[in-house]
Amino acid sequence: MDSAKNSAWPRMAIMVIGIIALVIVSWLGWNYFSSSQNQSLLVQNCSSINRESYGVNPVIFEELPSPPACFYTVVDAFRSGDFLNPFFFDKTYYLQPEFFPLFEREGLAAWKYPSAGVWGAVGYGAHPSSLSFSLLPGQRIRTRLFIFSSMGIRTYQGMRIAPFFPNPVDEAHVTISILGKAGNGFIVGPNFPKFSSMWVQPVDIEIRAAENIPPETLRARLVVKSPESATDEQGIEKYGSNYFPATAYVGERSPAEITITILPEK
């Protein structure tokens, strides 16, 4: 009896080890991404950047960091809303032109079919260009978007970001603060003839709902304005005639909007 029992233990141990190994192998078939705000993303079918089919000189990407593995899988989850934390993305992500929608379908044409008669001086965009949040009275949230030079821009553009409420009354109910240098002045670099390491800049934003306000939906725009004089002076000194305020020729424009829904208090 004891002999039969003892001979069963090795078989059971082998079976348990085999099950554990199968679990580990299955887990390794996925890729795990964790963020600075404790949100995690588990992705399967890893899809990475492959630029061999672009038909452009790879030198245009040489100043950019190497893109992370599974780049498209993670970025697509962000675009679809399955992964919501913009603070997860560092320069290895947001400096890649593929981080931005429509680059391959439309933006790549600036390098594949350059026009000798076009010299890109001013142009910019934001990603995401539309943000939506739900807040309780007294609640606040921080978020981030990415300001980038339009495809084919050859200059350094100075700007600052400011909120604008189409309905002035809403400003008493919600405060939007542009954090860091973006509220005073920063410079976005060129991406043509090749991408510079400055062509995208992250902009951090804090949104705070006032106390004791009724349920409602408010809208605000983020407007690009001329930077403070110190940024202009820095740009002119460092980049000379290759520097422009982003408002030159086009005036103040809004590359992004925010919708805020105030929820009823519990």
N, C-alpha and C positions, 0 to 999 in steps of 0.2 A: 504493500500500500504506500509506504513511505517512498519507495523507489519510483512508483508511478507518479506520485505527487511531485517529487523532485524533478523528474524528467519533463513535466508539464511547464515548469517555471521558465526554462530557456525559450520554449516556444511562445509563451505569453509575452516574455520580454521582447522577443524579436518582433511580435505583432504590434506591440505598443510603440516600439521604436519606428516601425514602418509607418504607422499612422501619423506619428509626430512628424516624420520626414515628409509625408505627403502634404500635411498641413503647411509646413514651411515652404515647400516648393510651390504650392498653390498661392501662398501669400506673396512669394517673390515674383509671381507672374503679374502682379500689380505693381504700380509705382506710387509711393506715398510722399505727399508734399505737405509740409506743415507751414503755418504762417506765423507772423509776429503777434497776431491777435487770437491765437489758439483756435483758428479755424483750419481744418485739414481737408485735403482733397485726395481721394483715392481714385486713380485713373487706370484704365486698361486700354490695350491697343495703342501703345505709345506711338505718337506721330511727331517727328522732328523736322526741322528746317532742312531742305535740300535745294540749293540754288543752282544746281547744274543745268536745269532746263530754262533758266531765265534768258539766256542769250545776251548777257551783258558781261563786261569785264569785271571779274571779282575784286579788282582793286577798289571799287567804289564802296566796299564794305570793310576795308582793312583797318579803319580806325575804331570799329565797333568791337565790343567784347564777343567772345564766342557764345553763341546761343545755347541755352540749357537743353538737355535731353527732354524729349516729350513736350517740346515747346508748344506745338499746335494743340495738343490735347488739353493743356492747362489754359492756354489763351482762349480756346473755343468755349471752355467751361465758364470763363469769366464773361465772355460776350453773351452767352445764353442765360446767364443768371444763376447757373448751378454753383458758381464759386463767387462770392460777393466781396471778398476783402482786397481792395486795391493796394493796400500797404504790403501785400505779399510780393509785389513785382519790383525788383531792383533793376539796375542798369542793364543787366544781362538780358532782361526781358524787354523793357520799354524803349531801349535804343534800337532794337531790331525793327526795321520798317514793317515786317510782317505782323508786328503787334497791333498795327492799325488796320481797320477794315478797308478792303478794296485796294490795298497796295498792289497786289499781284494783278488784279483785274484792270486797274486804271492807272495807279501811280507809277508802275514800272515803265510805262510808256515814255516818261520824261527821260529815261536813260536809253531805252531801245530806239526811240525816234526823236532825238533832240532837234530842236528847231534853232537854226542859226539866227533867226530874227527875234528870238525871245530871250530876254535877260531877266530872270526872276529876282525882283528887288524886295517885295513885301508880300507876305502871305502866311497864314497860320491857321491852325485848327485845334480842336480839343477832343480828347477821348477819355471817357464817354462824353458825348455831346448833349446827352439828356440824362438827368439824375432824378430819382424819385425817392422820397423818404416819408415815413409816418412817425410822428412824434406825439407824445403826451404833453400837456402843458407843463412847462418847467424842465422838460427833457432837452438834452443836447446830444449831438453826434458829430463825429469827425469823419471826413472822407477825403479822397484824393482824386484828382484827374490829371491828365497829361497834356500839356501844351506843346505843339510841334510845329515846325516850319512846314509850309505847304511843299508838295513835291516840286523839285526844280528850283528852289530858292537858293541863291548864291551869297546872300548877305547875312550879317549879324543884326538881329532885330531887338531893340530895347522896348520893354513894355512893363506894365503893371496890370493887375487884375482887380476889378472893383465890382461889387454887387449892385444891381439896379432892380428896383421893384416897379413894374408898370403901374401898379396901384399903390400910391404912396402910403395909404393907411396900413398896408401889410407890414411896413417897416417897423411899426410899433408892436407887432405881434411876433415877429421872427427876426433874429439878428444873425446875419451871415458875416463871418470874419474870415478874411484871407490871411493865412498864417505865414510867418517867415518873410523872406525877401520878396515874395510874389506880390505882396500888398504895396510895396514901395517901388521896386524896380528890379528886373532881371533881364538877361540877354539869352535869346534863343539863336543857335548857330545855323549855318547852312547845311544843306544835304546834297548840293550839286556843285561840282561834278562828282563829289563823293560825300558820303555821310560823315559829318563831324561828330565828335563825342558830345556836342552841345545842342544837337538839333532837336532834342526833346528835353523839357523840364517838368518835373512833377510839381503840382500846386496843391497844397493842403488847405482844407477848408473846415471851419467849425460852424455848425448850424445850431442855434439855440431858440427854443420856443419860450415865449414869455409865460409867466404864471397867470392862472385864472383867465384863460382865453377860451372862447367857444369853439366847437368843432367847425372846421372850415378847410378849404383848399387854397393855398397861396402859391404864387409863381414868382420867380425871380430870374434874372439873366446875369450871367457873368460877362462883363464888358472889358475888352482890352483898351487900355488908355496909354497915353505917353508916360514913360517912367519919370521918376523924380530926376532932378538935374544931375545928381551925383552919378546916376547910371548912364545918362547921356554923355557926360564928360568922360567917364571910363570907357565907354564904347568908342567915342571919337579918338581918344588917346591911343587905344589899343588896336583898333581896326580901321581907323582913318575913313576913307571914302567908301569902305565896304560896310559901314555901319549906318543904319537908319532907325529912327523911331518906328515902331510897328504901325503907327497911325499915319505915317507919311503916305500921301496919295489916296489913301482909302478911308481915312477918318477912324472914328471909334466904331468897333463892331463887336458883336456878341457871338462867340463860338460855342457857348453852352448855356443851357437853361436848367433850372432846378424847380421841381414841383414838391411842395411840402403839404402833407395832409395832417391836420391837427385832429387827433383822436379825442373822443369824450373821456373825461376823467373817470377812473374806476370808483 
